[in-house]
Amino acid sequence: MLKNTIILLSLLIVMPFQLAFAAPDFALIKIQAKLSDDTYLDANTLEKRLQEQDQILVHQSLIPLSQVSYFLSRANGVQTIAIRGTANLENAMLDLDLELKSDTILDIKLHQGFGSGAKAVYEDIKPFLVKNQPIQLTGHSLGGAIAVILAMYLQKDGYPVKQVITFGQPKVTNITGANKFDDLPLIRVVTLNDIVPLVPPISPMQIRDLDIFWHMGEEVILLGSKEFTQTNGVKSMLRATKFTTSIPSDKNLLAHQMATYLSLIEQLQASPKEIPYKTDISLFGYSFD
Protein backbone atom coordinates (compact mmCIF):
# COMPACT_ATOMS: atom_id res chain seq x y z
CA MET A 1 0.00 0.00 0.00
CA LEU A 2 2.83 2.40 0.92
CA LYS A 3 4.59 1.67 -2.39
CA ASN A 4 1.40 2.47 -4.33
CA THR A 5 0.97 5.71 -2.39
CA ILE A 6 4.53 6.82 -3.21
CA ILE A 7 3.95 6.00 -6.89
CA LEU A 8 0.78 8.08 -7.05
CA LEU A 9 2.35 11.05 -5.27
CA SER A 10 5.38 10.97 -7.57
CA LEU A 11 3.22 10.86 -10.67
CA LEU A 12 1.09 13.75 -9.46
CA ILE A 13 4.24 15.86 -9.20
CA VAL A 14 5.67 15.12 -12.65
CA MET A 15 2.56 14.74 -14.81
CA PRO A 16 -0.15 17.20 -15.91
CA PHE A 17 -3.79 16.60 -15.08
CA GLN A 18 -6.40 15.48 -17.56
CA LEU A 19 -7.13 17.97 -20.31
CA ALA A 20 -10.47 18.88 -21.87
CA PHE A 21 -11.52 16.75 -24.83
CA ALA A 22 -13.07 17.47 -28.18
CA ALA A 23 -16.07 15.34 -29.10
CA PRO A 24 -14.88 12.21 -30.95
CA ASP A 25 -15.70 11.94 -34.65
CA PHE A 26 -17.24 8.48 -34.60
CA ALA A 27 -17.84 8.54 -38.37
CA LEU A 28 -14.07 8.89 -38.91
CA ILE A 29 -13.36 6.33 -36.19
CA LYS A 30 -15.68 3.86 -37.99
CA ILE A 31 -13.80 4.37 -41.28
CA GLN A 32 -10.46 3.72 -39.58
CA ALA A 33 -11.82 0.72 -37.67
CA LYS A 34 -12.94 -0.89 -40.93
CA LEU A 35 -9.50 -0.28 -42.44
CA SER A 36 -7.85 -1.83 -39.38
CA ASP A 37 -10.14 -4.83 -39.78
CA ASP A 38 -9.20 -5.05 -43.48
CA THR A 39 -5.57 -5.74 -42.53
CA TYR A 40 -6.58 -9.29 -41.58
CA LEU A 41 -7.85 -10.05 -45.11
CA ASP A 42 -5.90 -12.08 -47.63
CA ALA A 43 -4.34 -10.23 -50.55
CA ASN A 44 -6.97 -11.36 -53.04
CA THR A 45 -9.85 -10.02 -50.96
CA LEU A 46 -8.23 -6.81 -49.72
CA GLU A 47 -8.21 -4.78 -52.95
CA LYS A 48 -11.90 -5.46 -53.60
CA ARG A 49 -12.85 -4.58 -50.02
CA LEU A 50 -10.91 -1.31 -50.22
CA GLN A 51 -12.63 -0.39 -53.48
CA GLU A 52 -15.97 -0.82 -51.69
CA GLN A 53 -14.72 1.78 -49.19
CA ASP A 54 -13.60 4.17 -51.98
CA GLN A 55 -9.96 3.46 -51.17
CA ILE A 56 -7.28 2.74 -53.77
CA LEU A 57 -4.71 0.16 -52.74
CA VAL A 58 -1.23 1.59 -53.36
CA HIS A 59 0.97 -1.02 -51.73
CA GLN A 60 0.69 -4.07 -49.50
CA SER A 61 3.61 -5.78 -47.79
CA LEU A 62 4.53 -8.56 -45.39
CA ILE A 63 7.83 -7.89 -43.58
CA PRO A 64 9.75 -11.22 -43.78
CA LEU A 65 11.46 -11.38 -40.36
CA SER A 66 8.69 -10.11 -38.09
CA GLN A 67 5.76 -11.11 -40.36
CA VAL A 68 4.23 -7.66 -39.76
CA SER A 69 1.65 -7.01 -42.47
CA TYR A 70 0.40 -3.60 -43.59
CA PHE A 71 -1.10 -1.78 -46.54
CA LEU A 72 -1.02 1.76 -47.91
CA SER A 73 -4.18 3.12 -49.52
CA ARG A 74 -5.23 6.50 -50.87
CA ALA A 75 -8.56 8.36 -51.01
CA ASN A 76 -9.43 12.03 -51.53
CA GLY A 77 -5.80 13.11 -51.39
CA VAL A 78 -5.14 11.37 -48.05
CA GLN A 79 -2.76 8.43 -47.59
CA THR A 80 -3.73 5.76 -45.04
CA ILE A 81 -1.32 3.27 -43.50
CA ALA A 82 -3.11 0.35 -41.82
CA ILE A 83 -1.11 -2.26 -39.87
CA ARG A 84 -2.31 -5.72 -38.89
CA GLY A 85 -2.43 -6.91 -35.29
CA THR A 86 -0.96 -10.09 -33.85
CA ALA A 87 -1.62 -12.97 -36.25
CA ASN A 88 1.24 -15.45 -35.83
CA LEU A 89 4.16 -16.53 -33.65
CA GLU A 90 6.57 -13.95 -35.11
CA ASN A 91 4.11 -11.16 -34.23
CA ALA A 92 3.74 -12.57 -30.71
CA MET A 93 7.52 -12.42 -30.25
CA LEU A 94 7.38 -8.67 -30.95
CA ASP A 95 4.63 -8.32 -28.32
CA LEU A 96 6.76 -10.12 -25.75
CA ASP A 97 9.97 -8.14 -26.38
CA LEU A 98 9.07 -5.76 -23.54
CA GLU A 99 12.34 -3.99 -22.73
CA LEU A 100 12.32 -0.20 -22.96
CA LYS A 101 15.25 0.49 -25.27
CA SER A 102 16.69 3.84 -26.41
CA ASP A 103 15.86 4.78 -30.00
CA THR A 104 18.64 6.94 -31.45
CA ILE A 105 16.42 8.38 -34.20
CA LEU A 106 13.63 9.61 -31.93
CA ASP A 107 15.84 10.13 -28.86
CA ILE A 108 13.33 8.39 -26.58
CA LYS A 109 12.86 4.90 -25.17
CA LEU A 110 10.56 2.50 -26.97
CA HIS A 111 9.08 -0.94 -26.39
CA GLN A 112 11.83 -2.90 -28.15
CA GLY A 113 9.55 -5.26 -30.10
CA PHE A 114 7.16 -2.57 -31.35
CA GLY A 115 10.06 -0.27 -32.15
CA SER A 116 11.82 -2.82 -34.35
CA GLY A 117 8.54 -3.60 -36.11
CA ALA A 118 7.85 0.08 -36.81
CA LYS A 119 11.38 0.70 -38.09
CA ALA A 120 11.04 -2.18 -40.56
CA VAL A 121 7.70 -0.89 -41.84
CA TYR A 122 9.10 2.64 -42.22
CA GLU A 123 12.02 1.46 -44.36
CA ASP A 124 9.67 -0.64 -46.48
CA ILE A 125 6.97 1.99 -47.06
CA LYS A 126 9.03 5.15 -47.69
CA PRO A 127 9.36 4.63 -51.48
CA PHE A 128 5.56 4.53 -51.81
CA LEU A 129 4.71 7.67 -49.81
CA VAL A 130 3.96 11.10 -51.25
CA LYS A 131 5.86 13.54 -49.01
CA ASN A 132 3.41 16.46 -49.16
CA GLN A 133 0.17 14.44 -48.90
CA PRO A 134 -1.57 14.05 -45.50
CA ILE A 135 -1.13 10.69 -43.80
CA GLN A 136 -3.52 8.82 -41.52
CA LEU A 137 -2.40 5.73 -39.60
CA THR A 138 -4.45 3.02 -37.96
CA GLY A 139 -4.09 -0.47 -36.56
CA HIS A 140 -5.43 -2.95 -34.03
CA SER A 141 -3.45 -4.31 -31.07
CA LEU A 142 0.18 -4.82 -32.21
CA GLY A 143 -0.74 -2.94 -35.39
CA GLY A 144 -1.86 0.06 -33.35
CA ALA A 145 1.39 0.11 -31.38
CA ILE A 146 3.46 0.00 -34.56
CA ALA A 147 1.25 2.69 -36.13
CA VAL A 148 1.98 5.09 -33.24
CA ILE A 149 5.76 4.64 -33.46
CA LEU A 150 5.65 4.84 -37.25
CA ALA A 151 3.77 8.13 -36.91
CA MET A 152 6.61 9.42 -34.71
CA TYR A 153 9.18 8.56 -37.39
CA LEU A 154 7.05 10.18 -40.10
CA GLN A 155 6.43 13.33 -38.05
CA LYS A 156 10.13 13.68 -37.23
CA ASP A 157 11.01 13.42 -40.93
CA GLY A 158 8.54 16.12 -41.92
CA TYR A 159 5.68 14.02 -43.26
CA PRO A 160 2.25 15.59 -42.59
CA VAL A 161 0.71 13.18 -40.07
CA LYS A 162 -2.96 14.15 -40.01
CA GLN A 163 -4.42 11.58 -37.60
CA VAL A 164 -3.58 8.34 -35.80
CA ILE A 165 -6.47 6.19 -34.58
CA THR A 166 -5.71 2.86 -32.91
CA PHE A 167 -7.85 0.08 -31.46
CA GLY A 168 -6.87 -1.99 -28.42
CA GLN A 169 -3.33 -0.59 -28.56
CA PRO A 170 -0.74 -1.50 -25.89
CA LYS A 171 1.76 1.07 -24.56
CA VAL A 172 4.82 1.90 -26.64
CA THR A 173 7.01 4.32 -24.64
CA ASN A 174 7.63 5.83 -21.21
CA ILE A 175 6.67 9.15 -19.57
CA THR A 176 9.51 11.07 -21.27
CA GLY A 177 8.64 9.67 -24.69
CA ALA A 178 4.94 10.40 -24.24
CA ASN A 179 5.72 14.00 -23.25
CA LYS A 180 8.06 14.53 -26.22
CA PHE A 181 5.37 13.42 -28.69
CA ASP A 182 2.36 14.83 -26.86
CA ASP A 183 1.44 16.78 -30.02
CA LEU A 184 0.95 13.57 -32.02
CA PRO A 185 -2.73 13.61 -33.16
CA LEU A 186 -3.52 10.26 -31.51
CA ILE A 187 -6.86 8.79 -30.50
CA ARG A 188 -6.71 5.43 -28.76
CA VAL A 189 -10.04 3.60 -28.93
CA VAL A 190 -10.46 0.86 -26.33
CA THR A 191 -13.26 -1.29 -24.96
CA LEU A 192 -13.96 -1.38 -21.25
CA ASN A 193 -12.86 -5.00 -20.70
CA ASP A 194 -9.95 -5.12 -23.16
CA ILE A 195 -6.82 -5.59 -21.04
CA VAL A 196 -4.33 -5.30 -23.94
CA PRO A 197 -4.30 -1.45 -23.71
CA LEU A 198 -3.31 -1.87 -20.05
CA VAL A 199 -0.04 -3.64 -20.87
CA PRO A 200 2.88 -3.72 -20.40
CA PRO A 201 2.07 -3.59 -16.67
CA ILE A 202 3.92 -1.31 -14.28
CA SER A 203 7.32 -2.74 -13.28
CA PRO A 204 8.79 -2.05 -9.78
CA MET A 205 12.21 -1.42 -11.37
CA GLN A 206 10.71 1.20 -13.68
CA ILE A 207 8.80 2.82 -10.80
CA ARG A 208 12.07 3.45 -8.98
CA ASP A 209 13.21 5.82 -11.73
CA LEU A 210 9.71 6.96 -12.76
CA ASP A 211 10.57 5.25 -16.05
CA ILE A 212 7.27 3.44 -16.50
CA PHE A 213 5.40 2.62 -19.70
CA TRP A 214 2.97 5.44 -20.43
CA HIS A 215 0.20 6.04 -22.94
CA MET A 216 -0.05 9.23 -25.01
CA GLY A 217 -3.04 10.70 -26.80
CA GLU A 218 -6.73 10.69 -25.93
CA GLU A 219 -8.32 7.46 -24.78
CA VAL A 220 -11.90 6.86 -25.95
CA ILE A 221 -13.47 4.03 -23.95
CA LEU A 222 -16.43 2.27 -25.59
CA LEU A 223 -18.99 1.34 -22.93
CA GLY A 224 -21.82 -0.10 -25.02
CA SER A 225 -25.47 1.01 -25.13
CA LYS A 226 -24.44 4.06 -27.20
CA GLU A 227 -22.23 5.29 -24.34
CA PHE A 228 -18.56 6.23 -24.19
CA THR A 229 -16.14 8.03 -21.91
CA GLN A 230 -12.73 9.69 -22.38
CA THR A 231 -9.54 10.03 -20.37
CA ASN A 232 -5.77 10.51 -20.68
CA GLY A 233 -2.59 11.10 -18.67
CA VAL A 234 -2.58 10.05 -15.01
CA LYS A 235 -6.18 8.84 -15.12
CA SER A 236 -5.37 6.63 -18.08
CA MET A 237 -2.38 5.22 -16.17
CA LEU A 238 -4.54 4.51 -13.12
CA ARG A 239 -6.86 2.46 -15.34
CA ALA A 240 -3.86 0.28 -16.13
CA THR A 241 -3.30 -0.55 -12.45
CA LYS A 242 -6.47 -2.66 -12.62
CA PHE A 243 -4.50 -5.13 -14.75
CA THR A 244 -2.69 -6.35 -11.63
CA THR A 245 -6.00 -7.46 -10.09
CA SER A 246 -7.49 -8.87 -13.29
CA ILE A 247 -7.35 -12.50 -14.37
CA PRO A 248 -7.59 -12.69 -18.18
CA SER A 249 -10.76 -14.46 -19.30
CA ASP A 250 -12.84 -15.20 -22.38
CA LYS A 251 -14.57 -11.88 -21.67
CA ASN A 252 -11.27 -10.04 -22.07
CA LEU A 253 -10.45 -11.90 -25.30
CA LEU A 254 -13.86 -11.05 -26.75
CA ALA A 255 -13.41 -7.41 -25.73
CA HIS A 256 -10.16 -7.27 -27.72
CA GLN A 257 -11.55 -8.56 -31.02
CA MET A 258 -12.05 -6.15 -33.92
CA ALA A 259 -15.58 -7.49 -34.37
CA THR A 260 -16.40 -6.19 -30.87
CA TYR A 261 -14.87 -2.78 -31.64
CA LEU A 262 -16.80 -2.50 -34.91
CA SER A 263 -20.08 -3.41 -33.22
CA LEU A 264 -19.66 -0.86 -30.42
CA ILE A 265 -18.53 1.88 -32.83
CA GLU A 266 -21.57 1.26 -35.01
CA GLN A 267 -23.80 1.97 -31.99
CA LEU A 268 -22.16 5.39 -31.64
CA GLN A 269 -22.91 6.60 -35.15
CA ALA A 270 -26.13 8.30 -34.01
CA SER A 271 -26.74 10.16 -30.72
CA PRO A 272 -23.68 8.94 -28.76
CA LYS A 273 -23.83 9.69 -25.03
CA GLU A 274 -20.67 10.73 -23.17
CA ILE A 275 -20.33 9.57 -19.56
CA PRO A 276 -17.86 11.42 -17.28
CA TYR A 277 -14.85 9.21 -16.61
CA LYS A 278 -14.41 8.11 -12.98
CA THR A 279 -11.33 6.43 -11.53
CA ASP A 280 -13.04 5.78 -8.16
CA ILE A 281 -9.61 6.30 -6.55
CA SER A 282 -8.80 8.71 -3.73
CA LEU A 283 -5.61 9.45 -1.80
CA PHE A 284 -5.46 11.16 1.60
CA GLY A 285 -9.01 12.39 1.06
CA TYR A 286 -8.23 13.74 -2.41
CA SER A 287 -10.34 12.27 -5.22
CA PHE A 288 -8.75 11.80 -8.63
CA ASP A 289 -12.22 12.50 -10.06
FENWOMO-V360616 format. One record per residue. N is the residue number from 0. RES is the residue in three letters. SS is DSSP state (h for helix, s for strand, l for the rest). PHI is phi in degrees with one decimal (none if undefined). D_LAST is the distance of its C-alpha to the last C-alpha in whole Angstrom. Layout:
n:N res:RES ss:SS phi:PHI d_last:D_LAST
n:N res:RES ss:SS phi:PHI d_last:D_LAST
This chain:
n:0 res:MET ss:l phi:none d_last:20
n:1 res:LEU ss:h phi:-62.8 d_last:21
n:2 res:LYS ss:h phi:-61.4 d_last:21
n:3 res:ASN ss:h phi:-62.9 d_last:18
n:4 res:THR ss:h phi:-64.4 d_last:17
n:5 res:ILE ss:h phi:-62.8 d_last:19
n:6 res:ILE ss:h phi:-59.1 d_last:18
n:7 res:LEU ss:h phi:-62.8 d_last:14
n:8 res:LEU ss:h phi:-63.9 d_last:15
n:9 res:SER ss:h phi:-62.9 d_last:18
n:10 res:LEU ss:h phi:-67.6 d_last:16
n:11 res:LEU ss:h phi:-63.1 d_last:13
n:12 res:ILE ss:h phi:-72.3 d_last:17
n:13 res:VAL ss:h phi:-94.2 d_last:18
n:14 res:MET ss:l phi:-115.9 d_last:16
n:15 res:PRO ss:l phi:-73.6 d_last:14
n:16 res:PHE ss:l phi:-81.6 d_last:11
n:17 res:GLN ss:l phi:-59.1 d_last:10
n:18 res:LEU ss:l phi:-95.0 d_last:13
n:19 res:ALA ss:l phi:-71.2 d_last:14
n:20 res:PHE ss:l phi:-113.1 d_last:15
n:21 res:ALA ss:l phi:-82.7 d_last:19
n:22 res:ALA ss:l phi:-67.1 d_last:20
n:23 res:PRO ss:l phi:-64.3 d_last:21
n:24 res:ASP ss:l phi:-91.9 d_last:25
n:25 res:PHE ss:h phi:-71.5 d_last:25
n:26 res:ALA ss:h phi:-67.0 d_last:29
n:27 res:LEU ss:h phi:-66.1 d_last:29
n:28 res:ILE ss:h phi:-60.5 d_last:27
n:29 res:LYS ss:h phi:-63.9 d_last:29
n:30 res:ILE ss:h phi:-58.9 d_last:32
n:31 res:GLN ss:h phi:-69.8 d_last:31
n:32 res:ALA ss:h phi:-64.4 d_last:30
n:33 res:LYS ss:h phi:-65.3 d_last:34
n:34 res:LEU ss:h phi:-67.3 d_last:35
n:35 res:SER ss:h phi:-62.0 d_last:33
n:36 res:ASP ss:h phi:-65.3 d_last:34
n:37 res:ASP ss:h phi:-63.1 d_last:38
n:38 res:THR ss:l phi:-63.9 d_last:38
n:39 res:TYR ss:l phi:-86.4 d_last:39
n:40 res:LEU ss:l phi:-79.7 d_last:42
n:41 res:ASP ss:l phi:-74.6 d_last:45
n:42 res:ALA ss:h phi:-59.7 d_last:47
n:43 res:ASN ss:h phi:-68.1 d_last:49
n:44 res:THR ss:h phi:-87.2 d_last:47
n:45 res:LEU ss:h phi:-58.8 d_last:44
n:46 res:GLU ss:h phi:-59.9 d_last:46
n:47 res:LYS ss:h phi:-64.3 d_last:47
n:48 res:ARG ss:h phi:-63.0 d_last:43
n:49 res:LEU ss:h phi:-65.6 d_last:42
n:50 res:GLN ss:h phi:-60.3 d_last:45
n:51 res:GLU ss:h phi:-64.9 d_last:44
n:52 res:GLN ss:l phi:-101.5 d_last:41
n:53 res:ASP ss:l phi:60.7 d_last:43
n:54 res:GLN ss:l phi:-109.8 d_last:42
n:55 res:ILE ss:s phi:-103.0 d_last:45
n:56 res:LEU ss:s phi:-73.2 d_last:45
n:57 res:VAL ss:s phi:-95.6 d_last:46
n:58 res:HIS ss:s phi:-160.7 d_last:46
n:59 res:GLN ss:s phi:-132.9 d_last:45
n:60 res:SER ss:s phi:-148.9 d_last:45
n:61 res:LEU ss:s phi:-122.3 d_last:44
n:62 res:ILE ss:l phi:-70.9 d_last:44
n:63 res:PRO ss:l phi:-57.2 d_last:47
n:64 res:LEU ss:l phi:-69.5 d_last:45
n:65 res:SER ss:l phi:-90.8 d_last:42
n:66 res:GLN ss:l phi:61.9 d_last:42
n:67 res:VAL ss:l phi:-72.7 d_last:39
n:68 res:SER ss:s phi:-115.6 d_last:40
n:69 res:TYR ss:s phi:-151.9 d_last:39
n:70 res:PHE ss:s phi:-138.4 d_last:41
n:71 res:LEU ss:s phi:-116.8 d_last:41
n:72 res:SER ss:s phi:-127.2 d_last:41
n:73 res:ARG ss:s phi:-139.8 d_last:42
n:74 res:ALA ss:s phi:-156.2 d_last:41
n:75 res:ASN ss:l phi:53.0 d_last:42
n:76 res:GLY ss:l phi:75.5 d_last:42
n:77 res:VAL ss:s phi:-118.9 d_last:39
n:78 res:GLN ss:s phi:-92.3 d_last:39
n:79 res:THR ss:s phi:-122.4 d_last:37
n:80 res:ILE ss:s phi:-107.5 d_last:36
n:81 res:ALA ss:s phi:-119.7 d_last:35
n:82 res:ILE ss:s phi:-121.1 d_last:35
n:83 res:ARG ss:l phi:-72.1 d_last:36
n:84 res:GLY ss:l phi:-81.0 d_last:33
n:85 res:THR ss:l phi:-60.1 d_last:35
n:86 res:ALA ss:l phi:-136.6 d_last:38
n:87 res:ASN ss:l phi:-161.3 d_last:40
n:88 res:LEU ss:h phi:-63.0 d_last:41
n:89 res:GLU ss:h phi:-61.5 d_last:41
n:90 res:ASN ss:h phi:-63.1 d_last:38
n:91 res:ALA ss:h phi:-61.6 d_last:36
n:92 res:MET ss:h phi:-65.7 d_last:38
n:93 res:LEU ss:h phi:-64.7 d_last:36
n:94 res:ASP ss:h phi:-56.8 d_last:32
n:95 res:LEU ss:h phi:-86.7 d_last:33
n:96 res:ASP ss:l phi:-83.9 d_last:34
n:97 res:LEU ss:l phi:-83.7 d_last:31
n:98 res:GLU ss:l phi:-59.7 d_last:32
n:99 res:LEU ss:s phi:-79.1 d_last:30
n:100 res:LYS ss:s phi:-122.6 d_last:34
n:101 res:SER ss:s phi:-64.4 d_last:34
n:102 res:ASP ss:s phi:-105.9 d_last:35
n:103 res:THR ss:l phi:-71.0 d_last:38
n:104 res:ILE ss:l phi:-75.4 d_last:38
n:105 res:LEU ss:l phi:-90.2 d_last:34
n:106 res:ASP ss:l phi:59.9 d_last:34
n:107 res:ILE ss:s phi:-141.5 d_last:31
n:108 res:LYS ss:s phi:-94.1 d_last:30
n:109 res:LEU ss:s phi:-130.1 d_last:30
n:110 res:HIS ss:s phi:-54.1 d_last:30
n:111 res:GLN ss:h phi:-59.6 d_last:34
n:112 res:GLY ss:h phi:-65.5 d_last:35
n:113 res:PHE ss:h phi:-65.4 d_last:32
n:114 res:GLY ss:h phi:-63.9 d_last:34
n:115 res:SER ss:h phi:-66.4 d_last:37
n:116 res:GLY ss:h phi:-64.7 d_last:37
n:117 res:ALA ss:h phi:-66.0 d_last:36
n:118 res:LYS ss:h phi:-63.3 d_last:38
n:119 res:ALA ss:h phi:-66.9 d_last:41
n:120 res:VAL ss:h phi:-64.4 d_last:40
n:121 res:TYR ss:h phi:-60.6 d_last:40
n:122 res:GLU ss:h phi:-64.1 d_last:43
n:123 res:ASP ss:h phi:-74.5 d_last:44
n:124 res:ILE ss:h phi:-91.0 d_last:43
n:125 res:LYS ss:h phi:-50.5 d_last:44
n:126 res:PRO ss:h phi:-64.3 d_last:47
n:127 res:PHE ss:h phi:-101.9 d_last:46
n:128 res:LEU ss:l phi:-89.1 d_last:43
n:129 res:VAL ss:l phi:-96.5 d_last:44
n:130 res:LYS ss:l phi:-61.6 d_last:43
n:131 res:ASN ss:l phi:-100.3 d_last:42
n:132 res:GLN ss:l phi:-103.6 d_last:41
n:133 res:PRO ss:l phi:-55.3 d_last:37
n:134 res:ILE ss:s phi:-123.2 d_last:36
n:135 res:GLN ss:s phi:-112.7 d_last:33
n:136 res:LEU ss:s phi:-127.6 d_last:32
n:137 res:THR ss:s phi:-152.3 d_last:30
n:138 res:GLY ss:s phi:174.8 d_last:31
n:139 res:HIS ss:s phi:-111.9 d_last:29
n:140 res:SER ss:l phi:60.6 d_last:28
n:141 res:LEU ss:h phi:-52.0 d_last:31
n:142 res:GLY ss:h phi:-61.8 d_last:32
n:143 res:GLY ss:h phi:-66.7 d_last:28
n:144 res:ALA ss:h phi:-62.6 d_last:28
n:145 res:ILE ss:h phi:-65.5 d_last:32
n:146 res:ALA ss:h phi:-59.9 d_last:31
n:147 res:VAL ss:h phi:-64.5 d_last:28
n:148 res:ILE ss:h phi:-67.9 d_last:31
n:149 res:LEU ss:h phi:-60.1 d_last:33
n:150 res:ALA ss:h phi:-62.8 d_last:32
n:151 res:MET ss:h phi:-62.6 d_last:31
n:152 res:TYR ss:h phi:-59.6 d_last:35
n:153 res:LEU ss:h phi:-62.5 d_last:36
n:154 res:GLN ss:h phi:-62.1 d_last:34
n:155 res:LYS ss:h phi:-63.1 d_last:35
n:156 res:ASP ss:l phi:-91.1 d_last:39
n:157 res:GLY ss:l phi:88.9 d_last:38
n:158 res:TYR ss:l phi:-75.4 d_last:38
n:159 res:PRO ss:l phi:-79.5 d_last:36
n:160 res:VAL ss:s phi:-78.0 d_last:33
n:161 res:LYS ss:s phi:-85.1 d_last:31
n:162 res:GLN ss:s phi:-162.8 d_last:29
n:163 res:VAL ss:s phi:-125.3 d_last:27
n:164 res:ILE ss:s phi:-128.4 d_last:26
n:165 res:THR ss:s phi:-118.9 d_last:26
n:166 res:PHE ss:s phi:-132.6 d_last:25
n:167 res:GLY ss:l phi:60.1 d_last:24
n:168 res:GLN ss:l phi:-86.4 d_last:24
n:169 res:PRO ss:l phi:-74.3 d_last:24
n:170 res:LYS ss:l phi:-73.8 d_last:23
n:171 res:VAL ss:l phi:-124.1 d_last:26
n:172 res:THR ss:s phi:-147.9 d_last:25
n:173 res:ASN ss:s phi:-106.9 d_last:24
n:174 res:ILE ss:h phi:-59.3 d_last:21
n:175 res:THR ss:h phi:-61.9 d_last:24
n:176 res:GLY ss:h phi:-64.1 d_last:26
n:177 res:ALA ss:h phi:-63.7 d_last:22
n:178 res:ASN ss:h phi:-66.4 d_last:22
n:179 res:LYS ss:h phi:-64.5 d_last:26
n:180 res:PHE ss:l phi:-110.9 d_last:26
n:181 res:ASP ss:l phi:-70.0 d_last:22
n:182 res:ASP ss:l phi:-91.0 d_last:25
n:183 res:LEU ss:l phi:-64.0 d_last:26
n:184 res:PRO ss:l phi:-75.7 d_last:25
n:185 res:LEU ss:s phi:-110.5 d_last:23
n:186 res:ILE ss:s phi:-119.6 d_last:21
n:187 res:ARG ss:s phi:-103.7 d_last:21
n:188 res:VAL ss:s phi:-94.5 d_last:21
n:189 res:VAL ss:s phi:-134.7 d_last:20
n:190 res:THR ss:s phi:-101.7 d_last:20
n:191 res:LEU ss:l phi:-60.3 d_last:18
n:192 res:ASN ss:l phi:-104.6 d_last:20
n:193 res:ASP ss:l phi:-81.1 d_last:22
n:194 res:ILE ss:l phi:-90.0 d_last:22
n:195 res:VAL ss:h phi:-60.4 d_last:24
n:196 res:PRO ss:h phi:-65.9 d_last:21
n:197 res:LEU ss:h phi:-91.9 d_last:20
n:198 res:VAL ss:l phi:-110.5 d_last:23
n:199 res:PRO ss:l phi:-65.2 d_last:24
n:200 res:PRO ss:l phi:-68.8 d_last:23
n:201 res:ILE ss:l phi:-70.2 d_last:22
n:202 res:SER ss:l phi:-100.4 d_last:25
n:203 res:PRO ss:h phi:-56.0 d_last:26
n:204 res:MET ss:h phi:-66.6 d_last:28
n:205 res:GLN ss:h phi:-71.5 d_last:26
n:206 res:ILE ss:h phi:-58.6 d_last:23
n:207 res:ARG ss:h phi:-55.6 d_last:26
n:208 res:ASP ss:l phi:-105.8 d_last:26
n:209 res:LEU ss:l phi:50.7 d_last:23
n:210 res:ASP ss:l phi:-110.8 d_last:25
n:211 res:ILE ss:l phi:-92.8 d_last:22
n:212 res:PHE ss:s phi:-58.9 d_last:22
n:213 res:TRP ss:s phi:-146.8 d_last:20
n:214 res:HIS ss:l phi:-80.6 d_last:19
n:215 res:MET ss:l phi:-115.7 d_last:20
n:216 res:GLY ss:l phi:79.2 d_last:19
n:217 res:GLU ss:s phi:-91.4 d_last:17
n:218 res:GLU ss:s phi:-104.5 d_last:16
n:219 res:VAL ss:s phi:-104.1 d_last:17
n:220 res:ILE ss:s phi:-101.5 d_last:16
n:221 res:LEU ss:s phi:-83.7 d_last:19
n:222 res:LEU ss:s phi:-103.2 d_last:18
n:223 res:GLY ss:s phi:88.8 d_last:22
n:224 res:SER ss:l phi:54.9 d_last:23
n:225 res:LYS ss:l phi:65.2 d_last:23
n:226 res:GLU ss:s phi:-114.1 d_last:19
n:227 res:PHE ss:s phi:-149.6 d_last:17
n:228 res:THR ss:s phi:-142.2 d_last:13
n:229 res:GLN ss:s phi:-135.8 d_last:13
n:230 res:THR ss:s phi:-158.0 d_last:11
n:231 res:ASN ss:l phi:-168.6 d_last:13
n:232 res:GLY ss:h phi:53.7 d_last:13
n:233 res:VAL ss:h phi:-59.5 d_last:11
n:234 res:LYS ss:h phi:-62.6 d_last:9
n:235 res:SER ss:h phi:-65.4 d_last:12
n:236 res:MET ss:h phi:-62.9 d_last:14
n:237 res:LEU ss:h phi:-62.6 d_last:11
n:238 res:ARG ss:h phi:-61.1 d_last:13
n:239 res:ALA ss:h phi:-69.7 d_last:16
n:240 res:THR ss:h phi:-66.6 d_last:16
n:241 res:LYS ss:h phi:-67.0 d_last:16
n:242 res:PHE ss:h phi:-59.1 d_last:20
n:243 res:THR ss:h phi:-68.2 d_last:21
n:244 res:THR ss:h phi:-110.0 d_last:21
n:245 res:SER ss:l phi:-105.7 d_last:22
n:246 res:ILE ss:l phi:-105.1 d_last:26
n:247 res:PRO ss:l phi:-53.4 d_last:27
n:248 res:SER ss:l phi:-141.3 d_last:29
n:249 res:ASP ss:h phi:-59.1 d_last:30
n:250 res:LYS ss:h phi:-62.9 d_last:27
n:251 res:ASN ss:h phi:-67.9 d_last:26
n:252 res:LEU ss:h phi:-63.7 d_last:29
n:253 res:LEU ss:h phi:-63.7 d_last:29
n:254 res:ALA ss:h phi:-66.2 d_last:25
n:255 res:HIS ss:h phi:-90.7 d_last:27
n:256 res:GLN ss:l phi:-72.0 d_last:30
n:257 res:MET ss:h phi:-61.3 d_last:30
n:258 res:ALA ss:h phi:-60.6 d_last:32
n:259 res:THR ss:h phi:-67.8 d_last:28
n:260 res:TYR ss:h phi:-59.5 d_last:27
n:261 res:LEU ss:h phi:-61.9 d_last:29
n:262 res:SER ss:h phi:-64.9 d_last:29
n:263 res:LEU ss:h phi:-69.2 d_last:25
n:264 res:ILE ss:h phi:-68.2 d_last:26
n:265 res:GLU ss:h phi:-60.0 d_last:29
n:266 res:GLN ss:h phi:-62.6 d_last:27
n:267 res:LEU ss:l phi:-93.7 d_last:25
n:268 res:GLN ss:l phi:-73.5 d_last:28
n:269 res:ALA ss:l phi:-134.0 d_last:28
n:270 res:SER ss:l phi:53.4 d_last:25
n:271 res:PRO ss:l phi:-67.3 d_last:22
n:272 res:LYS ss:s phi:-116.2 d_last:19
n:273 res:GLU ss:s phi:-87.6 d_last:16
n:274 res:ILE ss:l phi:-107.9 d_last:13
n:275 res:PRO ss:l phi:-57.2 d_last:9
n:276 res:TYR ss:l phi:-76.3 d_last:8
n:277 res:LYS ss:l phi:-126.1 d_last:6
n:278 res:THR ss:l phi:-85.2 d_last:6
n:279 res:ASP ss:l phi:58.3 d_last:7
n:280 res:ILE ss:l phi:-124.8 d_last:8
n:281 res:SER ss:s phi:-134.1 d_last:8
n:282 res:LEU ss:s phi:-141.2 d_last:11
n:283 res:PHE ss:l phi:53.2 d_last:14
n:284 res:GLY ss:l phi:84.0 d_last:12
n:285 res:TYR ss:s phi:-93.9 d_last:9
n:286 res:SER ss:s phi:-91.2 d_last:5
n:287 res:PHE ss:l phi:-74.2 d_last:4
n:288 res:ASP ss:l phi:-97.4 d_last:0
